[in-house]
């Protein structure tokens, strides 16, 4: 073999060939990144419009993959050309979306990510759902703008109510002792029979129907925490400020015979899980948790729960069943009784509060607001009425007539 001397020029050319061969790897055979030209948010989805890459690689592009990511979640969709719709996203949450092209050699680099926040279509918005809600006759519901709703609750709910209730006594000392016919089952509030009259119409309530979840929950107030389709309001689970006793556990009843010898009965909380506030506290009929009288207005046996109200922070309130008609496990709810899941009005899913049936503890009603709620809204809700009586430190008085024990119907 004859050795051939290598000049510097030949050496440089040879080195260039070696480098070119070394560079001819997957990176040169893969397609370049597409260019995103538009990203359009839609209901629980995003449409990504893009142009093909300038260089397809060593073979033709076989498919494109659009990917949208956020913390802890990645959702992808495939397509042979632009545009590609990525579904299964959460409304109101920002995603970073990109597109990649692939050929026989593999997947190329992704396009520069573009941020998008899916939003429901107008027909699927909260405002539209509240407009279609089964509000009781006589309720005035208006929408000053796209994100505002005003509701005037009725003085009486649309379902039947009792003729008389056991009401806390405002008096103290000997007068309270003399007037008491019963006491609540847990907190021991002194009660007297009071006919249901003089119910007051609740002041108009204002709601933001474009709610957003706050960085931290807000504790519920003592007054109304929401309004229901029956025309009445929803209060928290507890009856006495600072007490661990809930109204549903505190329930009791008093039975007596009137002058005609007819048997009469007055309850502290009626069979709809509601009652009026005392006259000195607003005379507002309200619920302390799940009410069959309210869910029965829109739900069917073994069917899903429908929208039955709106909370003070603007998020909807539902009964205790999921979209398939199964009972929602209270353990699946967050600290405020909330959950993000599909409903008949929002099959794509929405955050909402659940009032669980059969519960008499603190989570019988919402315990906090997940959404942003102003101090002004809380103050206005409290000013309309409250549901507690002055503390009573006296021992229970001997009841007049027949006193029935706590009625923990739920």
Buried (B, 14 or more C-beta within 10 A) or exposed (E): EEEEEEEEEEEEEEEEEEEEEEEEEEEEBBBBBBEBEEBEBBBBBBBBEBEBBEEBBBEEBEBBBBBBBBEEEEBBBEBEEBBBEBBBBBBBBEBEBBBBBBBEBEBBBBBEBBEBEBBBEEEBBBBBBBBEBEBBEEBEBEBEEEBBBEBBBBBBBBBEBBEBBBBBBBBBEEEBBEBBBBBBBBBBBBBBBBEBEEBBBBBEBBBBBBBEBBEEBBEBBBBBBBBBBBBBBBBBBBBBEEBEBBBBBBBBBBBBEEEEEEEBBBBBBBBBBBBBBBBEBBBBBBBBBBBBBBBBBBBEEEEBBBBBBBBBBBBBBBBBBBBEEEEBEBEEBBEBBBBEBBBBBBEBBBBBBBBBBEBBEBBBBBBBBBBBBEEEBBEBBBEBBBBBBBEBEEEBBEBBEBBBEBBBEB
